[in-house]
Amino acid sequence: MTTLELNLPDDALEFLQVRATQEGFENVNAYLAALIGQMRNRFTRKDWDEKIREGLRAPAVVMTRERWKQLEKDVLEGAGE
């Protein structure tokens, strides 16, 4: 695990301590780690949402048996990377 030194005004640290306690965290470190995890998930969802919207804007393609087989092959080959 990496250590991060963070300089905060006293009132900001007090705010974090209060919020950590209110949210049921053991300490400010655990609270900040949880917030960072939530942010990471939100950005990941945002990326997926954009990819879905991009796919919906793309022209429709008729999926034949051959296209499905090729798609399966491509996915399985990509999973081996």
N, C-alpha and C positions, 0 to 999 in steps of 0.2 A: 504494500500500500504506500502511496506517495503522500508526503506531508506538504500542506499548502499554508504558508504564512499569510494572514490577511489582517491588514490594519483597518480598523473601523472606529468611528467616533463612539464614545461611551454610550450615547443614547441608542445607536444602532445595535450594539451588542446587547444592551438591556432589552430592546425590542425582540431580538432573536431568542434570547433566553426565555422571555415571557411566552412567545409563540411556541417554542419547543415544548415548554411545560404544558401549555394549553392543548397542544396536539398529541400529548402523551409520549413524547420522545425523551430518552434518557438524558440527552445533552444536546447542545447546539450542533456539534459535529454530526450526530445522527440525523438531526432535523435538516441540516444543509445537504447531506448526502441524499436524503429522501427527495428534497426539492429538485436537486440536480437530476435524479432519476426520473421524476415526473416531467421535467423539461425535455429530457432525452426522448421519452416516450411520445410526448406531444409533437416534437419535431419529426420523429419517425412516422407518426400518423399523418402529419401534414405532407410528408414526401409521398406516402402511399395514396393519400387523397388526390394529390396532383397527378400521379401516374394513372389513377382510375379515370379522372376527368380527361386526361390526354387520350386514353384508350377509347373513351366514349365519343370523343371528337373525331377519331380515326374512321375511315371508311369501313363499312362492313365487309367481311370476307366469308365466303361460303366455305364451311369446314367439311371437307370430304374425308373419307376414311384415310386417304394418303396423307392429308395435312395433319390429321390427329396423330398418325404414326410418326411423322416427322417432328411434330411438336414434342411428343413423348421422348423421342430420341434426343432432341436438343436439350430438354430439361435434364434427362439422366446424364448426358455427357457433361452438362454444366455443373451438376451436383458432385461430379468426381473431381472437380478442380480444387 
